[in-house]
Amino acid sequence: MLYTLTLYVLLGIGLAASVGFLVLHRPRRFFRVTEINASWWVIIVGLLYARSLMLLGIRGARPGETWWDSAISIGFLTAIDVLLLVRFFSYLWYLREHPEKRS
């Protein structure tokens, strides 16, 4: 039960961070290399998180066979969440420091 709850929380945080970034960041030229770096990886991770949440809701959580298997899964998910949160909050900081860049 704790494993399932942890997955829901981490996937929810990551999806919220990626959607939040994409809502705030609306590039004019979406296919520039800078924009691909800024937002496409966030889109891909957000789609993977949405898929994982749907599958978690449909199939339920299947913890690993050993404790370290589950720990590695939760660890990687936490690391990706941290990267998404850094992207989201650094963009908020950028918008605050450069108000002329707001759309």
Long-range contacts (C-beta under 8 A, 24 or more apart in sequence): 3-61, 3-63, 3-70, 3-74, 4-56, 4-60, 4-61, 6-74, 7-52, 7-56, 7-61, 7-74, 7-77, 8-53, 8-56, 10-74, 10-77, 10-78, 10-81, 11-49, 11-52, 11-53, 11-56, 11-77, 12-53, 13-81, 13-84, 13-85, 14-45, 14-46, 14-49, 14-77, 14-80, 14-81, 14-84, 15-46, 15-49, 15-50, 15-53, 17-81, 17-84, 17-85, 17-87, 17-88, 18-42, 18-43, 18-45, 18-46, 18-49, 18-84, 18-88, 19-46, 20-88, 21-84, 21-87, 21-88, 21-91, 22-46, 24-91, 24-92, 24-95, 25-91, 26-103, 42-84, 42-87, 45-80, 45-84
